[in-house]
């Protein structure tokens, strides 16, 4: 009340009771100090109280909600203990509050964590277009850091694969031709299997499968195994025989063909 907050702080630091010290520090506006005391005491309830009271203080200090949250996030990252930041991140994640969660990740330059949070959220999104957009945003966040280039490349490839799957479903007007999947192997296999139900479009479907394999650099040996499995699973025994008799160099031998025929009770 006398305006001597420095003296008040010194006196409060002599207080031995954490339950009394933290609220007192909050009452004179020393939010970061109060959070440090709560962390030292390992009292999560008091630490959360510090965050709530400081957020209220920021909101009451201005009529601009965006400015209030910007001030809160900036001071939280620069002045509060790391435990307070981590607690707030967990709180945002539990409420799926992606916007403020991402603001904190970006301020802390935790680009891998930020991109991963977006990628995980994308996997829970029902709409394919929304999922693609969120994966692309995750890629953008990954791209902000030098140490997250692998994650960025993976996100880019996944977004591209989702787009390819959607294009195939639209072209053939069927969900079965390329169900949503993070696996290029499963995608190629589904395209080949679908040819068994659409003989007139088989040539076009096989060309799409080859194009996908080339685009995503699927090794030839793996591609042959995919074809053998897909042909046998969909009962395309004539195509399986044609593949075995192909003039192309067989990189997997005849054993997989024989095993597939035996499993399918073929002569």
N, C-alpha and C positions, 0 to 999 in steps of 0.2 A: 504494500500500500504506500510506503514511503518512497518507492521508486528505487530502492537499493537491492536490485536482484542479485548482484554479485555477493553481497553479504549474506543474503538469504540462501544462496546456493552453498556457500561455505558452511553455514550452520546446518543445512540439511544433510550435507555429506557426513556430518558427525552422527546423524541418526542411524541407529542400528537396525531398526525395524524396516524391512523392505516394504511391507504392506502400508506403512505410513510414509516412507520416503518417496515412493513412486508417485502416489497421488499429489503429494505436496510439490514435487518438481513439475508435474503437469499443470498444477494450478498457477505457477509463475511462468509458464511458457517454455520450460526447459525439456522439450519432448525427447530430443535425442539422448540427453543425459538420463532421463527417466527410463528410456529403453535400454540403455547400457546397464543401469542398475538391475532391471528386470532380467536381463541376460545373465549377469553375474550371479543372480540368485536362482537362475534356471527356472524362473516362474513364467510359464507360457501364457497364463491368463493375464498377468500384468503386462506382459509384452504386447499382447493383442490389444489390451486397453490403451496402451501408448499409441498404437497405430490408429485406432478408432478416434481417439481424442485429437491426434494431430491432423487427421483428415478433416474432422469437424472444424478445427481451427483454420485450415486452409480455405475451406468452403465459406466460412464466415468472414474471411478477410477480403473477399472480392465478390462482385456480382457476376463475374464471368466464370462459369463452371469449368470450362476448358483450361483457363489460366490457373484455377485452383488446383486441378489435378496435375497440371504440368509442374507447378511448384511443389506439390506433394511428392511426385515421382522423382524429381530432381534432387530434392533434399533427402528423400528416403535413401537414394543410392549413394549420395556423397557424404551424408552426415550421420546416418543411423548405422548401428552395427549390422554385420552381414546376416546375423540370425533374424533380425527384423525383416530384412529384404526377403529372405527365404520363406519366412512365415507368410508374408503378404503374397508371394508368388503361389504358395500352396493354396491360400485362400481364393485367389483369382481362378486357379485351375479347377478347384472344386465347384466354382460357380460358372465355369466355362466363359469367363469374362476375358475373351481373347484380346480385345482392344487394349485394355490397360496392362494386361500381361505382356503383350508384345512391346508396349512402350517401355516397360521396365527392362525387358531383355535387350532392347536396342540401346537403351541408356547405359547398360552394363557391358555392352558389346559382346553379349553372349549369343552370337549368331547361330551356333549349332543348336543350342537349347531352344531358341526362338523358332528356327525353322522346323525343328522336330515337333514342337508343340503344335504348329500349324499342320504338319503332315499327319500327326495322330488325329487331329480334329477332322481332317479331310477324310480319313478312313471311316469315320462314323457318319459321314454325310450321305444321305440317301440319293440325292440328285447327282447324276454323272457330271453334268456341266459344272455344278457347284464344286464337286470334288476336283475336277480338272483345274478350275480357277484357284482353289485353295492350294493345290500342289504347286502350281506355278508361282503363287505368292511365297510359298515355303522356299522354292528355288531362289527367288529374288532375295530373301533374307539370308539364305546360305551364301549367296554371292557377295554379300557385304564383307565377308571375312576371308582371309587368305588360307585359313586352315580348314575350311569347309567346302573345298572344291569337289571332293569326292561326293559329299552329300548333295551338292548342287547338281552334279552330273546324274546322280541316281534319281533325283526328283524330276529332272528334265526328261529322262527316259521313261519314267513312270507316267508322267503327264502325256507324253507322246503315245505311249502304249494305250492309255485310256482313250485317247482321241482316235487311234486306229481301230480299236474295238468298237467304238460307237459308229465309225464310218462303215465298218463291215456289217453291223447289225442293220443299219439304215439301207445299205445297198441290197441286202438280201431279205430285208423285211422280216427278220427273225432274231430273237434273243439267243437262240441255240447256236448260231454260227460263231459267236465270239462273246461268251459271257464275261462279265467283268472279273478281271483277275490281275494280280501283280506278276504273273508268270508268263513269259513269252512262250515257254514250252507248252503250257496248257492252252494258250491261245492258238498256236499253230495246230495242236492236236485237235482242238474243237473245230477248226476250219476243215481239216481233212475228214473228220468223222461226219461233219454235216454233209459232205459230198455224197455220203452213202444214202442220204434221204433225198438228194436232188441230183440224180444222174445226168440230167441235161445241162446242169451248171457245174458239173464236176471239174471240167477242164479249167474253167475260170477260178474255181475255188482252189484247185491245186496251184495255179499261178499265184494267187494271193498268198498261199502258204509259203511258196518259194520266195516271194517278195519280202515277206515278214522275216524269214530266216536270213536273207541277205542283209536286210536293213539293220537287224539287231545282231548281226555277226554270229549267228548260231553255227557252231562247228559242224562240219559235214557228217561226222560220225554220230553226233547227237541227233541230227536231223533224220538220219536213216532210222535210228531207234524210235524216234517219234512217229515216223511214217508206219513202221512195222506194227507198233502198238495201236495206233489209231485205226489202221486198216483192219486189224484183227478184232478190235473192240466193236467196230461198226459193221462187221461181216462183209467187208469188201475184199473177198478172197481173190477175185480176178485181178484187182489192182495190186494186191500183195504179190501175186505170181508175176505180174508184169514188172514189178520192182525188182524181184529176185532175178528175173531174166534180163534185166536192163543191161545195155552195153556200157553203162557208167561203171567205173571202178567201185566195187563193193567194199566199203571200209569196215564193215562189221561182220563179214562172213555169213555163212548160211545157217548157223546155229539159231539165231533169233527167229528166223523164218520158220525153221522146223519146230521150235518150241511153241510159236504162235499157232501153227497149224495143228499141233497135237492138243493144245489147250482148247482149240475150237472144234475138235473132233473132225478135222478135215483129212481126206485120204492123201 
